[in-house]
Amino acid sequence: MRTKCKKCLGLILVSGLLLLALFHARSPGTSSVVDIRPRHGSPMKKLLDGKIRDTISDYHDIAYDVKEDVACRLAQNTCVCLADKETFQLPFSNLLFPRVWARNLNLAFLESHPDPEGVKRHRAQEYSSFQRRSYNPADVLIVAEANSPLQYPTQGVEVRPLKTIIIPGLTLKEETRANHMVYLTATLGTFDVAATVAGVSVKGEGEKHMILSSPRLSALNRQLQFVTYTNTVFHPKTADTVQFATEGHQSFFTIKVGHGTIPTLYNSGYQKEYNISALVTIATKTFLRYDKLKDLIDSIRQYYPTVTIVIADDNEHPQPVTGPYIEHYIMPFGKGWFAGRNLAVSQVTTKYVLWADDDFIFTANTKLERMVDVLEKTTLDLVGGAVREVTGYTATYRHTISVEEGGEEGDCLHMRRGYHHVIDGFPNCVVADAVINFFMGRTDKVQQVGFNPRLARRAHLEFFIDALGSLHIGSCSDVIVSHASKIKLPWTKTDPEKAYDKFRYKLSSDDDDIHNEVFYFKNRFKCMTSH
């Protein structure tokens, strides 16, 4: 009897410990809360800006002469809408001597707009939001103060392809000697000076290697403030490694060469509250489930009667799907899951796209405004919701993804259930790398990643693997969509349901081969781990 009691007590104790461990693992409170609201600057940036101003203002009492042919190539941070004047009129003159034309978009767009001031405010607001989201601390100019004795910029120096800049922060700090000398060497550009300082020798102007020397250290440092770099090898995105050296010391820094990022702004109208119809398009794909699709559309219309719904359809015998704010696109038969996603998302013109499977059902808990609010107020590019099954179980399907370098044979992909941390200000939201098949994302960012059209029958995590390093992803458990019941007795299934099951669940060896090839060859993985 005592033995049996001891066994029971031991079993209860072990069960209790397991339940406690499970609760601890699933509790969001065990994770840190992190603020991911967009920030355009920081106190550190202000400190760095002050240091740069102090550096540039040194030696201001030393005179210089502007070198016009170099200085005129420097960016003036302004642009003029100016066309070439027509000087003479001859047959085919436009073909032989093409003139630059100009179009003032401010006048072309705003003069016919009913609310020009409102649209200007809205554009400024959108651009400010874009700048905050795209801000990268690694692009901030940082100058390493001399201790080697060279002072130079460690990051934040950029030049447009084939353009000219002044290199900030170059200084030599050493004890007085008979002659002070430094040299610069580049591979993708040339050096010059925008102004000359008396008493400084400059050799190698317009070349990849330039030497500057002077018996006066202050004059040399004044001359260094006018050193320019001109990119000579066109590439839309690369970097030049510059060597900056003096006798017995050398340093290296990079100059980023590339075009600036063109913003993608959406003219959804200036609103005090979120206008979901102007901000969000719902995208879905359907195949052999028109009854489920009808239920989805009816549920959406109950809560969002004017939101556009984009439908990709690869049925063999398509049926018309009509109604206001519905776009129905027909694809080749059986083209597949990700191909349908690509088609649907490619037709979205709003700022955000919501992906929903065709067997989802909107309820009072499917609050798209909450998703929009998270995306508007954080740096997230995509946020997932939760799916409630008929059993009452609610899933978020949160995963973290990491890639470990593996050498010549390929890398290792590691996927784990869970998330990174809770989002400050949104206690029901976390940051993860993959979320459930119900998500809202910034349209341009989702389009950039895209969906591999070779994955036809089953795919989900593949999109988030491709998005790793490109998309900042979150998940909110308080935006819930219902899932139509899949529980059905085999003898009660209709012919379309049987056909769907055949396409969806009876996978061939070719399907496995495609997935293996995608991971092994396209993504260069040699191993995958998950739980």
C-alpha positions as CSV (number, residue, x, y, z in Angstrom):
1,M,0.0,0.0,0.0
2,R,2.8,2.4,0.9
3,T,4.6,1.6,-2.4
4,K,1.4,2.4,-4.4
5,C,1.0,5.7,-2.5
6,K,4.6,6.7,-3.1
7,K,4.2,5.9,-6.9
8,C,1.0,8.1,-7.0
9,L,2.7,10.9,-5.2
10,G,5.7,10.7,-7.5
11,L,3.4,10.7,-10.5
12,I,1.5,13.8,-9.3
13,L,4.8,15.6,-8.5
14,V,6.2,14.9,-12.0
15,S,2.9,16.0,-13.7
16,G,2.9,19.2,-11.7
17,L,6.4,20.0,-12.7
18,L,5.7,19.3,-16.3
19,L,2.6,21.6,-16.2
20,L,4.6,24.3,-14.5
21,A,7.3,24.1,-17.2
22,L,4.7,24.2,-20.0
23,F,3.0,27.2,-18.5
24,H,6.4,28.9,-18.1
25,A,7.3,28.2,-21.7
26,R,4.0,29.5,-23.1
27,S,3.8,32.6,-20.9
28,P,4.5,35.8,-22.8
29,G,5.6,37.4,-19.5
30,T,8.8,35.4,-19.5
31,S,10.0,37.4,-22.5
32,S,11.4,40.9,-22.3
33,V,9.4,43.8,-23.6
34,V,11.1,45.8,-26.3
35,D,10.2,49.2,-27.9
36,I,10.2,48.9,-31.7
37,R,8.5,52.2,-32.4
38,P,10.2,53.9,-35.4
39,R,12.8,56.5,-34.4
40,H,14.5,58.9,-36.8
41,G,17.2,60.0,-34.5
42,S,18.6,59.6,-31.0
43,P,20.6,61.4,-28.3
44,M,23.7,59.6,-29.5
45,K,23.2,60.9,-33.1
46,K,22.9,64.5,-31.7
47,L,26.1,63.9,-29.8
48,L,27.9,62.7,-32.9
49,D,26.5,65.6,-34.9
50,G,28.0,68.0,-32.4
51,K,31.3,66.3,-32.6
52,I,31.3,66.5,-36.4
53,R,30.5,70.3,-36.3
54,D,33.3,70.8,-33.8
55,T,35.7,68.9,-36.1
56,I,34.7,70.9,-39.2
57,S,34.9,74.2,-37.4
58,D,38.5,73.7,-36.5
59,Y,41.1,75.7,-38.4
60,H,38.5,78.2,-39.6
61,D,41.0,81.0,-39.4
62,I,43.1,79.5,-42.2
63,A,42.3,81.0,-45.6
64,Y,41.5,78.9,-48.7
65,D,40.8,79.3,-52.4
66,V,37.8,77.5,-53.9
67,K,38.7,75.2,-56.8
68,E,35.6,75.8,-59.0
69,D,35.9,72.9,-61.3
70,V,35.8,70.5,-58.4
71,A,33.5,72.4,-56.0
72,C,30.8,72.7,-58.7
73,R,30.4,68.8,-58.8
74,L,29.4,68.7,-55.1
75,A,25.8,68.1,-54.3
76,Q,23.9,71.3,-53.4
77,N,21.0,69.4,-51.7
78,T,18.5,71.1,-54.2
79,C,17.1,70.3,-57.6
80,V,15.6,72.6,-60.2
81,C,12.8,71.7,-62.6
82,L,14.4,73.2,-65.7
83,A,14.1,72.2,-69.4
84,D,16.5,72.9,-72.2
85,K,15.6,76.0,-74.2
86,E,14.8,75.5,-77.9
87,T,17.5,77.5,-79.7
88,F,16.7,76.5,-83.3
89,Q,14.1,74.7,-85.4
90,L,15.2,72.2,-88.0
91,P,13.7,69.1,-89.5
92,F,14.5,66.1,-87.2
93,S,16.3,68.4,-84.8
94,N,14.7,66.7,-81.8
95,L,16.1,63.4,-83.0
96,L,19.5,64.7,-83.8
97,F,19.8,67.1,-80.8
98,P,17.4,65.8,-78.1
99,R,16.4,68.4,-75.6
100,V,15.9,67.8,-71.9
101,W,12.2,68.2,-71.0
102,A,10.9,69.0,-67.6
103,R,7.5,68.6,-65.9
104,N,6.6,70.3,-62.7
105,L,4.7,67.6,-60.8
106,N,3.7,70.0,-58.1
107,L,1.7,72.0,-60.6
108,A,0.6,69.0,-62.7
109,F,-0.9,67.2,-59.7
110,L,-1.9,69.8,-57.2
111,E,-3.5,72.4,-59.5
112,S,-6.3,70.0,-60.3
113,H,-6.7,68.5,-56.9
114,P,-9.7,69.5,-54.8
115,D,-7.6,69.7,-51.6
116,P,-4.0,70.5,-52.5
117,E,-3.0,71.6,-48.9
118,G,-4.5,68.4,-47.5
119,V,-2.7,66.1,-49.9
120,K,0.6,68.0,-49.3
121,R,0.2,67.4,-45.5
122,H,-0.7,63.8,-46.1
123,R,2.4,63.3,-48.4
124,A,4.6,64.9,-45.8
125,Q,3.2,62.7,-43.1
126,E,3.7,59.5,-45.2
127,Y,7.3,60.5,-46.0
128,S,8.1,61.2,-42.4
129,S,6.8,57.8,-41.5
130,F,8.9,56.2,-44.3
131,Q,12.0,58.0,-43.1
132,R,11.5,56.8,-39.5
133,R,11.0,53.2,-40.7
134,S,14.0,53.2,-43.0
135,Y,16.4,54.9,-40.5
136,N,19.4,52.8,-39.9
137,P,21.9,53.7,-37.1
138,A,24.6,52.0,-39.2
139,D,24.3,54.9,-41.7
140,V,25.0,57.6,-39.2
141,L,28.3,59.4,-39.8
142,I,30.8,58.5,-37.0
143,V,34.3,60.0,-37.0
144,A,37.0,58.1,-35.1
145,E,38.9,60.8,-33.1
146,A,42.7,60.6,-33.7
147,N,44.7,58.2,-31.5
148,S,46.8,56.5,-34.2
149,P,47.3,59.6,-35.0
150,L,44.8,59.5,-37.8
151,Q,41.2,60.7,-37.6
152,Y,38.8,59.5,-40.1
153,P,35.1,58.5,-40.6
154,T,34.3,55.0,-39.5
155,Q,30.8,54.8,-41.0
156,G,28.1,56.9,-42.6
157,V,30.0,58.2,-45.7
158,E,27.9,57.8,-48.9
159,V,28.2,58.9,-52.5
160,R,25.9,58.5,-55.4
161,P,27.2,56.6,-58.4
162,L,29.7,58.7,-60.4
163,K,29.1,61.7,-58.1
164,T,31.4,63.7,-55.8
165,I,31.4,64.3,-52.1
166,I,33.7,65.9,-49.5
167,I,35.1,63.3,-47.2
168,P,34.3,64.4,-43.6
169,G,36.5,64.1,-40.5
170,L,40.0,63.6,-42.0
171,T,42.6,65.0,-39.6
172,L,46.2,64.3,-38.6
173,K,47.1,64.9,-35.0
174,E,50.8,64.4,-34.2
175,E,53.7,66.3,-32.7
176,T,55.4,69.1,-34.7
177,R,58.0,68.0,-37.2
178,A,59.7,69.3,-40.3
179,N,57.1,68.0,-42.7
180,H,53.7,66.4,-42.2
181,M,52.4,64.0,-44.8
182,V,49.3,61.9,-45.4
183,Y,48.1,59.9,-48.4
184,L,44.8,58.4,-49.6
185,T,44.2,55.4,-51.9
186,A,41.0,54.2,-53.4
187,T,39.9,51.6,-56.0
188,L,36.5,52.7,-57.3
189,G,37.1,56.5,-57.4
190,T,39.5,59.4,-57.4
191,F,40.5,62.1,-55.0
192,D,40.7,65.9,-55.5
193,V,40.3,69.1,-53.4
194,A,37.4,71.5,-53.6
195,A,39.7,74.3,-52.3
196,T,43.4,74.9,-51.9
197,V,45.2,76.1,-48.8
198,A,48.5,78.0,-49.0
199,G,51.6,76.1,-47.9
200,V,50.1,72.6,-48.7
201,S,51.4,70.4,-51.4
202,V,48.8,68.2,-53.2
203,K,49.9,65.5,-55.6
204,G,47.7,63.1,-57.5
205,E,44.6,65.3,-58.0
206,G,42.0,63.5,-60.0
207,E,43.7,60.1,-59.4
208,K,43.2,57.1,-57.1
209,H,46.2,57.9,-55.0
210,M,46.7,61.4,-53.6
211,I,49.5,62.7,-51.3
212,L,49.1,65.9,-49.2
213,S,52.0,67.4,-47.2
214,S,52.9,70.6,-45.4
215,P,55.4,71.9,-42.8
216,R,52.4,73.4,-41.0
217,L,50.1,70.8,-39.4
218,S,47.2,73.3,-39.1
219,A,47.4,74.1,-42.8
220,L,47.4,70.4,-43.7
221,N,44.4,69.7,-41.5
222,R,42.6,72.7,-43.1
223,Q,43.4,71.2,-46.5
224,L,42.0,67.8,-45.4
225,Q,38.6,69.4,-44.8
226,F,38.3,70.0,-48.6
227,V,39.4,66.6,-49.8
228,T,36.8,65.2,-52.3
229,Y,36.0,61.7,-53.5
230,T,34.5,61.1,-57.0
231,N,33.1,57.6,-57.8
232,T,34.3,56.5,-61.2
233,V,33.0,52.9,-61.5
234,F,29.3,52.8,-61.9
235,H,27.5,50.3,-59.7
236,P,24.0,50.9,-58.1
237,K,25.1,49.5,-54.8
238,T,28.6,48.8,-53.6
239,A,31.4,50.3,-51.5
240,D,34.9,51.5,-51.9
241,T,37.5,50.8,-49.2
242,V,39.8,53.9,-48.8
243,Q,43.2,53.7,-47.2
244,F,44.2,56.8,-45.2
245,A,47.7,56.7,-44.0
246,T,50.8,58.6,-42.7
247,E,54.3,57.5,-41.9
248,G,54.1,54.4,-39.8
249,H,50.3,54.4,-39.5
250,Q,47.5,53.4,-41.7
251,S,43.7,53.1,-41.4
252,F,40.8,52.0,-43.6
253,F,37.3,53.2,-44.0
254,T,34.5,52.5,-46.5
255,I,32.5,54.9,-48.7
256,K,29.2,53.5,-49.6
257,V,28.4,53.9,-53.3
258,G,24.7,53.6,-54.3
259,H,21.5,55.3,-55.3
260,G,19.2,56.6,-52.6
261,T,16.2,54.6,-51.7
262,I,13.1,55.8,-53.6
263,P,10.2,56.0,-51.1
264,T,7.0,54.1,-51.7
265,L,4.1,56.3,-50.4
266,Y,0.4,55.5,-50.6
267,N,-2.1,58.3,-51.1
268,S,-4.9,56.9,-48.9
269,G,-6.1,60.4,-47.9
270,Y,-5.6,62.3,-44.8
271,Q,-7.8,60.8,-42.0
272,K,-8.0,61.4,-38.3
273,E,-9.1,57.7,-37.9
274,Y,-8.0,54.7,-39.9
275,N,-9.9,54.4,-43.1
276,I,-9.6,50.6,-43.6
277,S,-11.1,50.7,-47.1
278,A,-8.5,53.1,-48.3
279,L,-5.6,51.4,-46.4
280,V,-6.2,47.7,-46.7
281,T,-7.0,45.2,-49.5
282,I,-7.9,41.6,-48.6
283,A,-6.2,39.0,-50.9
284,T,-7.1,35.3,-51.1
285,K,-6.8,32.3,-53.4
286,T,-9.5,29.8,-54.1
287,F,-9.5,26.3,-55.5
288,L,-12.6,24.0,-55.6
289,R,-14.1,25.8,-52.6
290,Y,-16.5,28.4,-53.9
291,D,-18.9,27.6,-51.0
292,K,-16.2,28.5,-48.5
293,L,-15.2,31.6,-50.5
294,K,-18.8,32.8,-50.5
295,D,-18.9,32.4,-46.7
296,L,-15.6,34.4,-46.4
297,I,-16.9,37.2,-48.6
298,D,-20.2,37.4,-46.7
299,S,-18.4,37.6,-43.4
300,I,-16.0,40.3,-44.6
301,R,-19.0,42.4,-45.9
302,Q,-20.7,42.2,-42.6
303,Y,-17.8,44.2,-41.0
304,Y,-16.0,45.8,-44.0
305,P,-18.6,46.4,-46.8
306,T,-16.3,48.6,-48.9
307,V,-12.9,46.9,-48.6
308,T,-11.6,45.6,-51.9
309,I,-11.2,41.8,-52.1
310,V,-8.7,40.4,-54.7
311,I,-9.3,36.7,-55.6
312,A,-6.9,34.5,-57.5
313,D,-8.7,31.5,-58.9
314,D,-7.0,28.4,-60.6
315,N,-10.1,26.2,-60.9
316,E,-10.5,24.1,-64.0
317,H,-14.0,25.4,-64.5
318,P,-14.1,28.9,-63.0
319,Q,-17.4,30.2,-61.6
320,P,-18.2,33.9,-61.6
321,V,-17.5,35.7,-58.4
322,T,-19.1,39.1,-58.6
323,G,-20.1,42.0,-56.4
324,P,-18.9,45.5,-55.4
325,Y,-15.3,45.9,-54.5
326,I,-14.4,42.4,-55.8
327,E,-11.6,41.7,-58.3
328,H,-11.6,38.1,-59.6
329,Y,-8.5,36.9,-61.6
330,I,-8.5,33.6,-63.4
331,M,-5.3,31.5,-63.6
332,P,-4.3,28.4,-65.5
333,F,-5.8,25.3,-64.0
334,G,-4.0,24.0,-60.9
335,K,-1.3,26.7,-61.1
336,G,-0.9,26.5,-57.4
337,W,-0.8,28.1,-54.0
338,F,2.1,30.5,-54.2
339,A,1.5,31.4,-57.8
340,G,-2.0,32.5,-56.7
341,R,-0.5,34.5,-53.9
342,N,1.8,36.3,-56.3
343,L,-1.0,37.1,-58.6
344,A,-3.3,38.4,-55.9
345,V,-0.7,40.5,-54.1
346,S,0.5,41.9,-57.4
347,Q,-2.8,43.6,-58.0
348,V,-3.0,45.3,-54.6
349,T,-2.7,49.1,-54.7
350,T,-3.4,50.0,-51.1
351,K,-0.7,50.5,-48.4
352,Y,-1.5,47.2,-46.7
353,V,-2.5,43.8,-47.9
354,L,-4.3,41.3,-45.7
355,W,-3.9,37.6,-46.6
356,A,-6.8,35.3,-45.7
357,D,-7.4,31.7,-46.7
358,D,-10.6,31.1,-48.6
359,D,-12.0,29.1,-45.7
360,F,-11.7,31.8,-43.1
361,I,-14.6,33.6,-41.5
362,F,-14.5,37.1,-40.2
363,T,-16.0,37.7,-36.7
364,A,-16.4,40.7,-34.3
365,N,-12.9,39.8,-33.1
366,T,-11.4,40.3,-36.6
367,K,-10.4,43.9,-36.0
368,L,-8.2,45.0,-38.9
369,E,-7.8,48.4,-37.3
370,R,-5.7,46.8,-34.6
371,M,-3.3,45.4,-37.2
372,V,-3.1,48.7,-39.0
373,D,-2.4,50.5,-35.7
374,V,0.5,48.2,-34.9
375,L,2.0,48.6,-38.4
376,E,1.6,52.4,-38.3
377,K,3.2,52.8,-34.9
378,T,6.1,50.4,-35.1
379,T,8.9,49.4,-37.5
380,L,7.1,46.1,-38.3
381,D,6.6,45.2,-42.0
382,L,4.1,42.4,-41.4
383,V,1.9,41.3,-38.5
384,G,0.0,38.1,-38.1
385,G,-3.2,37.4,-36.2
386,A,-4.7,34.3,-34.7
387,V,-7.0,31.6,-36.2
388,R,-9.7,30.0,-34.0
389,E,-10.8,26.5,-34.9
390,V,-14.3,25.1,-34.3
391,T,-12.9,23.2,-31.3
392,G,-12.2,26.6,-29.7
393,Y,-8.4,26.3,-30.0
394,T,-6.7,29.5,-31.1
395,A,-3.4,29.2,-33.0
396,T,-0.8,31.9,-33.8
397,Y,1.8,29.6,-35.3
398,R,4.7,31.7,-34.1
399,H,8.2,30.6,-35.0
400,T,11.7,31.9,-34.8
401,I,14.1,31.2,-37.7
402,S,17.9,31.3,-37.7
403,V,20.6,30.3,-40.2
404,E,23.9,28.9,-39.0
405,E,26.9,29.0,-41.4
406,G,27.9,25.6,-42.4
407,G,30.9,25.9,-44.8
408,E,31.2,24.6,-48.3
409,E,28.3,22.0,-48.0
410,G,25.7,24.7,-47.1
411,D,24.1,26.3,-44.1
412,C,21.8,25.0,-41.4
413,L,18.3,26.3,-41.1
414,H,16.8,26.2,-37.5
415,M,13.1,26.8,-36.9
416,R,11.6,26.8,-33.4
417,R,8.2,27.5,-32.0
418,G,8.0,30.7,-30.0
419,Y,8.9,34.4,-30.4
420,H,11.7,36.9,-29.6
421,H,10.0,39.5,-27.3
422,V,6.8,41.3,-26.5
423,I,6.3,44.7,-28.2
424,D,6.2,47.7,-25.9
425,G,2.8,49.4,-26.0
426,F,1.1,46.3,-27.5
427,P,1.0,43.7,-24.7
428,N,-0.8,41.1,-27.0
429,C,1.8,41.4,-29.7
430,V,5.3,39.9,-30.1
431,V,8.1,39.8,-32.6
432,A,8.7,36.6,-34.4
433,D,10.1,35.4,-37.8
434,A,7.1,33.4,-39.0
435,V,3.4,33.7,-38.2
436,I,0.1,32.0,-39.1
437,N,-1.6,32.1,-42.5
438,F,-3.6,35.2,-41.6
439,F,-1.4,38.3,-41.7
440,M,-1.3,41.9,-42.8
441,G,1.8,43.4,-44.4
442,R,3.1,46.5,-46.1
443,T,2.2,45.8,-49.7
444,D,5.5,46.9,-51.2
445,K,7.6,44.9,-48.7
446,V,5.5,41.7,-49.3
447,Q,5.9,42.2,-53.0
448,Q,9.6,42.6,-52.7
449,V,9.9,39.1,-51.1
450,G,7.3,37.4,-53.3
451,F,6.1,33.8,-53.3
452,N,8.0,31.0,-55.0
453,P,5.5,29.9,-57.8
454,R,7.1,26.4,-57.9
455,L,5.5,25.6,-54.5
456,A,2.0,24.6,-55.7
457,R,0.4,22.3,-53.1
458,R,1.8,23.0,-49.7
459,A,3.9,26.0,-48.6
460,H,3.9,28.5,-45.8
461,L,7.2,28.8,-43.9
462,E,9.0,29.0,-47.2
463,F,7.8,32.6,-47.6
464,F,9.1,33.6,-44.2
465,I,12.4,31.9,-44.8
466,D,12.8,34.0,-48.0
467,A,11.8,37.0,-45.9
468,L,14.4,36.5,-43.2
469,G,16.6,39.6,-43.0
470,S,14.1,41.6,-45.2
471,L,10.9,41.7,-43.2
472,H,10.4,42.8,-39.6
473,I,7.5,40.5,-38.4
474,G,5.2,40.5,-35.5
475,S,2.1,38.6,-34.2
476,C,-0.9,39.8,-32.3
477,S,-3.1,37.3,-30.5
478,D,-6.1,39.7,-30.1
479,V,-7.0,39.9,-33.9
480,I,-8.8,36.6,-34.5
481,V,-10.4,35.1,-37.6
482,S,-12.4,31.9,-37.5
483,H,-11.6,28.8,-39.5
484,A,-14.4,26.9,-41.2
485,S,-14.8,23.3,-39.9
486,K,-12.7,20.6,-41.6
487,I,-14.4,17.9,-39.6
488,K,-16.6,15.9,-42.0
489,L,-17.4,12.3,-42.4
490,P,-15.9,10.7,-45.5
491,W,-19.3,9.6,-46.9
492,T,-20.8,13.1,-46.5
493,K,-18.1,14.9,-48.6
494,T,-19.2,16.4,-52.0
495,D,-17.3,15.8,-55.2
496,P,-15.5,19.2,-55.1
497,E,-14.4,18.4,-51.5
498,K,-13.0,15.0,-52.5
499,A,-11.2,16.6,-55.5
500,Y,-9.8,19.3,-53.2
501,D,-8.5,16.7,-50.7
502,K,-6.9,14.9,-53.6
503,F,-5.0,18.0,-54.8
504,R,-4.2,19.3,-51.3
505,Y,-3.2,16.3,-49.3
506,K,-2.2,13.5,-51.6
507,L,1.3,14.7,-52.4
508,S,3.5,13.0,-54.9
509,S,7.2,12.3,-54.7
510,D,7.7,15.2,-57.2
511,D,6.3,17.6,-54.6
512,D,8.8,16.4,-52.1
513,D,11.6,16.7,-54.7
514,I,10.7,20.3,-55.4
515,H,10.8,21.2,-51.7
516,N,14.1,19.5,-51.2
517,E,15.5,21.2,-54.3
518,V,14.3,24.6,-53.1
519,F,15.9,24.2,-49.7
520,Y,19.1,22.5,-50.9
521,F,19.8,24.5,-54.1
522,K,17.8,27.8,-54.0
523,N,18.4,28.5,-50.3
524,R,21.7,26.6,-50.1
525,F,20.8,24.7,-47.0
526,K,22.4,21.3,-46.1
527,C,20.3,20.8,-43.0
528,M,17.0,21.8,-41.4
529,T,16.0,21.5,-37.8
530,S,12.6,22.2,-36.3
531,H,10.1,21.2,-33.6
